Amino acid sequence: PGEQAKNDAALVTRLQQRMADLAIDRHSYVVGIGGGAVLDLVGYVAATSHRGVRHVRVPTTVLAQNDAGIGVKNGVNAFGRKNFLGCFAPPHAVLNDARFLRTLHPRDRIAGIAEAVKVALIRDRVFFEWLEASAAALHDFEPVATARMIRRCAELHLRQIGQGGDAFESGSARPLDYGHWSAHRLEALSAHELRHGEAVAIGIALDTRYSVDAGMLEPGADDRVHGMLKKIGFHLWHPALEARDGSGRLRVLDGLAEFREHIGGELSITLLADLGRGEDVHEIDEGRVARAIAWLRRKEIGQ
């Protein structure tokens, strides 16, 4: 389980060998049961066997049920880079069962909510306001609130994939990756101590503050988003945010180049023009990033 499932090249080969040993063919189905990382791995193995065996996803975590399990991406980490090897292969079916969520550690339950906050901020202000009002219930994993959150989040992701016009990311935009350019880098810098959702929550807080500092978003919206994430239960600071390379440059900024390189073309980062409305920009000011990090540090540890 967890990101280590995507970090082991030998595991990919072993599973592909298992497919061969079982004489799996293109009329077969491969069922992946697990969190987002496991589903990414299984989907990649299925898609690269016989040029594509149908796969079914059974997500068992909040993050997988509201986001990762719904999409068309499959992949593993390689050469020190997240999702470097992978493919687009839509699942034949996705089966969400809320009973799986009862088995989760509270930390993992909370981590998955970050993706709901993300998609609400860039696509649906009404959903954001509902999340804000329901933060305490979501923190306590109240069943009705949790089910509503997961379903609406999944609907928004599915709408973007099905109707957004670029399901396979042939352009330069990554419209569902708000807060992710720094999150992916923070996962690596923390040696995956941070869960994906935890890193995304930090990235959301960082990019919301950046949006305010850049004059795109109304002042106070950053405090509002930060306060909601805290109420849900997120810790919004990690020392990796301040890690620097030999030249003194913030190492998290390497995430910008990795983000651009992953798709190619010009840099395209989603920021906020309003709560519920994302807007792509093609330049990020490193000084503003440093100020946003300093702001987050003051909010979290008072320094």
C-alpha positions in Angstrom: 0.0 0.0 0.0 1.0 3.6 -0.3 3.5 5.3 -2.6 6.0 2.5 -2.2 3.7 0.4 -4.5 4.7 2.8 -7.3 8.4 3.0 -6.4 9.4 -0.6 -7.0 10.3 -1.5 -10.6 10.6 -5.1 -9.7 7.0 -5.2 -8.6 5.8 -4.1 -12.0 7.8 -6.9 -13.6 6.6 -9.4 -11.1 3.0 -8.5 -11.8 3.5 -8.6 -15.5 5.1 -12.1 -15.2 2.0 -13.1 -13.1 -0.2 -12.0 -16.0 1.7 -14.2 -18.3 1.7 -17.2 -15.9 -2.0 -17.0 -15.6 -2.5 -16.7 -19.4 -4.5 -13.5 -19.0 -5.8 -12.4 -22.4 -7.7 -9.4 -23.8 -11.0 -10.9 -22.8 -9.9 -11.1 -19.2 -10.4 -8.5 -16.5 -7.9 -7.4 -13.9 -9.4 -6.1 -10.7 -7.4 -3.6 -8.6 -8.5 -3.3 -5.0 -6.7 -0.6 -3.0 -5.8 3.1 -2.7 -4.7 5.4 -5.5 -1.1 4.2 -5.7 -2.2 0.5 -6.0 -4.8 1.4 -8.6 -2.1 3.3 -10.6 0.2 0.3 -10.5 -2.4 -2.3 -11.4 -3.9 -0.2 -14.1 -0.4 0.3 -15.6 0.3 -3.5 -15.5 -3.0 -4.2 -17.1 -2.6 -1.6 -19.8 0.9 -2.8 -20.8 -0.1 -6.5 -21.0 -1.2 -7.6 -24.4 -1.4 -3.9 -25.3 -4.3 -3.5 -22.9 -6.3 -5.8 -20.7 -9.6 -4.4 -19.3 -9.3 -3.4 -15.6 -11.8 -2.7 -12.9 -11.0 -0.4 -10.0 -12.3 -0.9 -6.5 -11.0 2.1 -4.6 -10.6 1.6 -0.8 -9.5 5.1 0.3 -11.1 8.5 0.4 -8.7 9.9 -2.1 -9.1 7.0 -4.5 -12.9 7.1 -4.3 -13.2 10.8 -4.9 -10.3 11.3 -7.4 -7.7 8.7 -8.3 -10.0 5.8 -9.0 -12.2 7.9 -11.3 -9.6 9.1 -13.7 -7.9 7.6 -16.8 -4.3 7.8 -15.7 -2.1 4.8 -14.7 1.5 4.9 -13.8 4.5 4.3 -11.6 7.4 6.4 -10.3 10.8 6.0 -12.0 14.2 7.7 -12.2 13.3 9.8 -9.2 10.3 11.3 -10.9 6.6 10.9 -10.0 4.5 9.0 -12.6 7.4 9.0 -15.2 6.2 5.7 -16.6 2.5 5.4 -17.4 -0.3 5.5 -19.8 -3.9 6.7 -20.3 -6.3 3.8 -20.0 -9.8 4.3 -18.8 -11.1 1.6 -16.4 -13.9 -0.6 -17.5 -15.7 0.1 -14.3 -15.2 1.8 -10.9 -16.9 0.4 -7.8 -17.1 2.6 -4.8 -18.1 0.9 -1.5 -18.1 3.2 1.6 -17.6 0.2 3.9 -13.9 0.1 2.9 -13.4 3.6 4.4 -14.2 2.3 7.9 -10.9 0.5 7.9 -8.8 3.6 7.3 -6.6 5.3 9.8 -8.0 8.8 10.6 -4.9 10.3 9.0 -5.7 8.6 5.7 -9.3 9.6 5.9 -8.4 13.2 6.3 -5.7 13.2 3.6 -8.1 12.2 0.9 -10.3 15.3 1.5 -7.6 17.5 0.0 -8.7 16.5 -3.5 -12.3 17.6 -2.8 -11.1 21.0 -1.6 -8.9 21.3 -4.7 -11.7 20.6 -7.2 -14.1 22.8 -5.3 -11.7 25.7 -5.4 -11.2 25.6 -9.1 -14.7 24.4 -10.3 -17.5 24.8 -7.8 -17.9 27.6 -5.3 -21.1 26.2 -3.9 -19.3 22.9 -3.2 -16.4 24.9 -1.6 -18.9 26.7 0.7 -20.5 23.4 1.7 -17.1 21.9 2.5 -16.3 25.0 4.6 -19.6 24.6 6.5 -19.1 20.9 6.9 -15.4 20.9 7.9 -16.0 19.7 11.4 -18.3 16.9 10.2 -15.7 15.8 7.7 -13.0 15.9 10.3 -15.1 13.5 12.4 -15.8 11.4 9.3 -19.6 11.8 9.7 -21.0 9.2 7.2 -23.6 11.4 5.5 -21.2 14.3 5.0 -18.4 12.0 3.9 -20.6 10.3 1.3 -21.8 13.6 -0.1 -18.2 14.9 -0.3 -16.9 11.8 -2.1 -19.8 11.7 -4.6 -19.6 15.4 -5.5 -15.9 15.4 -5.8 -16.0 12.3 -8.1 -18.7 14.0 -10.2 -16.6 17.1 -10.8 -13.5 15.0 -11.7 -15.6 12.9 -14.1 -17.1 15.9 -15.7 -13.7 17.4 -16.4 -12.4 14.1 -17.8 -15.5 13.5 -19.9 -16.3 17.0 -21.0 -13.2 19.1 -20.5 -11.9 18.4 -24.0 -8.4 17.1 -23.1 -8.8 13.9 -21.2 -5.4 12.6 -22.3 -3.6 15.9 -21.6 -2.4 16.4 -25.2 -2.1 20.1 -24.4 0.1 21.9 -21.8 -2.6 22.4 -19.2 -3.2 20.2 -16.1 -6.6 21.6 -15.1 -7.2 19.2 -12.2 -3.8 19.7 -10.6 -4.3 22.8 -8.5 -1.8 22.8 -5.6 0.1 19.9 -7.2 3.2 21.4 -8.6 4.7 21.8 -5.1 2.9 18.8 -3.7 4.6 16.3 -6.0 8.0 17.8 -5.1 7.2 17.9 -1.4 6.3 14.2 -1.5 9.8 13.5 -2.8 11.6 15.9 -0.6 9.9 14.4 2.5 10.9 10.9 1.4 7.2 10.3 1.1 6.7 11.0 4.8 3.9 13.2 3.6 0.8 11.4 2.2 -0.2 12.6 -1.3 -3.3 14.3 0.1 -1.3 16.0 2.9 1.2 17.4 0.4 -1.7 18.6 -1.8 -3.3 20.4 1.2 0.0 22.3 1.7 0.2 23.0 -2.0 -3.4 24.4 -2.0 -2.6 26.7 0.9 0.6 27.8 -0.8 -1.0 28.5 -4.2 -4.0 30.2 -2.6 -1.7 32.6 -0.8 0.3 33.1 -4.0 -3.0 33.9 -5.9 -3.7 36.7 -3.3 -0.2 38.0 -3.4 -0.3 38.1 -7.2 -3.5 40.2 -7.1 -5.6 37.5 -8.7 -7.7 36.6 -5.7 -9.4 38.7 -3.1 -7.5 39.4 0.1 -8.7 37.2 3.0 -9.5 34.2 0.8 -6.1 32.7 1.7 -7.0 32.9 5.4 -10.4 31.4 4.7 -8.9 28.4 2.8 -6.2 27.9 5.4 -8.7 28.0 8.2 -10.9 25.4 6.5 -8.0 23.0 5.8 -7.0 23.3 9.5 -10.5 22.6 10.7 -10.7 19.5 8.6 -7.5 18.4 10.3 -4.5 19.2 8.0 -1.1 20.2 9.2 0.0 22.8 6.7 3.8 22.9 7.3 6.7 20.7 6.5 10.4 21.6 6.8 10.9 20.4 3.2 9.3 23.7 2.2 12.4 25.5 3.2 15.0 23.0 1.9 17.6 24.7 -0.3 20.1 23.5 -2.9 23.8 24.4 -3.0 23.1 27.7 -4.6 20.6 28.7 -2.0 17.5 28.2 -4.2 14.4 26.6 -2.7 14.3 23.0 -3.8 10.6 22.9 -3.9 10.9 25.2 -7.0 12.2 22.3 -8.9 8.6 21.1 -9.0 7.9 23.8 -11.6 10.3 22.4 -14.1 9.1 18.9 -13.4 5.5 20.0 -13.9 6.2 21.6 -17.2 8.4 18.7 -18.4 5.8 16.1 -17.5 3.5 17.3 -20.3 5.8 19.5 -22.3 5.1 22.8 -24.0 4.9 26.0 -21.9 4.5 26.0 -18.1 0.9 26.0 -17.2 -0.1 26.3 -13.5 -3.6 26.7 -12.2 -4.2 29.5 -9.7 -7.4 31.1 -8.4 -9.2 34.0 -9.9 -12.0 33.5 -7.4 -13.2 30.8 -5.0 -14.6 28.2 -7.3 -12.8 29.5 -10.4 -9.3 28.4 -11.5 -7.2 30.3 -14.1 -4.1 29.1 -15.8 -0.9 31.2 -15.7 2.3 30.5 -17.5 4.9 32.2 -15.2 5.5 31.8 -11.5 7.5 34.4 -9.6 10.0 32.7 -7.3 10.0 35.6 -4.9 6.2 35.3 -4.5 6.6 31.6 -3.8 9.2 32.4 -1.1 6.8 34.9 0.4 3.9 32.4 0.3 6.1 29.9 2.1 7.0 32.5 4.8 3.3 33.3 5.2 2.5 29.7 5.7 5.3 29.3 8.2 4.0 32.2 10.2 0.4 30.8 10.1 1.6 27.4 11.2 4.4 27.9 13.7 4.3 31.6 14.4 7.8 32.5 13.0 
